[in-house]
């Protein structure tokens, strides 16, 4: 690992994560890696923007899934038995399904 100066890097220089940067921690001079800086920035974003929820996507998915229980129509659709494959005629309209998917309406 080599010490790095940000001013010495080009504008599009990719960091490997092992570069050492000068820092101060608890009043003492320390060397920190760019990977540590990235981890700190990610943690700060999660804390401030996502309310500290590291699993924000999973939390939102669960919250949205719980919303279905508030609609009797969605409950009925979720509990419905899939239509068997083949042609189904209702009121003069024929709906053909394959694998539970409508493939034709005539």
GIQUIJO-V408963 format. One record per residue. N is the residue number from 0. RES is the residue in three letters. OMEGA is omega in whole degrees, 0 to 359 (999 if undefined). D_FIRST is the distance of its C-alpha to the first C-alpha in whole Angstrom. Layout:
N&RES&OMEGA&D_FIRST + N&RES&OMEGA&D_FIRST
This chain:
0&UNK&180&0 + 1&UNK&175&4 + 2&UNK&181&7 + 3&UNK&172&9 + 4&UNK&181&13 + 5&UNK&182&15 + 6&UNK&181&18 + 7&UNK&181&16 + 8&UNK&174&15 + 9&UNK&183&18 + 10&UNK&184&21 + 11&UNK&182&20 + 12&UNK&177&16 + 13&UNK&179&15 + 14&UNK&182&12 + 15&UNK&182&10 + 16&UNK&182&10 + 17&UNK&179&6 + 18&UNK&179&6 + 19&UNK&180&6 + 20&UNK&178&10 + 21&UNK&179&13 + 22&UNK&177&16 + 23&UNK&179&19 + 24&UNK&181&20 + 25&UNK&179&23 + 26&UNK&181&23 + 27&UNK&175&20 + 28&UNK&180&17 + 29&UNK&172&14 + 30&UNK&179&11 + 31&UNK&179&11 + 32&UNK&177&9 + 33&UNK&177&11 + 34&UNK&178&12 + 35&UNK&178&14 + 36&UNK&179&15 + 37&UNK&179&17 + 38&UNK&179&18 + 39&UNK&180&20 + 40&UNK&178&21 + 41&UNK&180&23 + 42&UNK&179&24 + 43&UNK&178&26 + 44&UNK&180&27 + 45&UNK&182&29 + 46&UNK&186&30 + 47&UNK&186&32 + 48&UNK&186&33 + 49&UNK&177&34 + 50&UNK&178&35 + 51&UNK&182&32 + 52&UNK&179&33 + 53&UNK&181&30 + 54&UNK&186&33 + 55&UNK&182&34 + 56&UNK&179&35 + 57&UNK&179&37 + 58&UNK&180&39 + 59&UNK&179&40 + 60&UNK&179&41 + 61&UNK&179&43 + 62&UNK&179&45 + 63&UNK&178&46 + 64&UNK&180&47 + 65&UNK&180&49 + 66&UNK&182&51 + 67&UNK&182&53 + 68&UNK&181&55 + 69&UNK&181&57 + 70&UNK&179&58 + 71&UNK&179&61 + 72&UNK&178&61 + 73&UNK&176&58 + 74&UNK&181&58 + 75&UNK&178&61 + 76&UNK&181&59 + 77&UNK&182&57 + 78&UNK&184&59 + 79&UNK&176&61 + 80&UNK&179&62 + 81&UNK&179&61 + 82&UNK&178&63 + 83&UNK&179&64 + 84&UNK&177&64 + 85&UNK&181&67 + 86&UNK&180&69 + 87&UNK&182&70 + 88&UNK&180&73 + 89&UNK&177&73 + 90&UNK&178&76 + 91&UNK&178&76 + 92&UNK&179&73 + 93&UNK&178&71 + 94&UNK&180&67 + 95&UNK&181&66 + 96&UNK&174&63 + 97&UNK&180&60 + 98&UNK&180&58 + 99&UNK&181&59 + 100&UNK&177&58 + 101&UNK&180&60 + 102&UNK&179&61 + 103&UNK&173&64 + 104&UNK&180&66 + 105&UNK&999&70
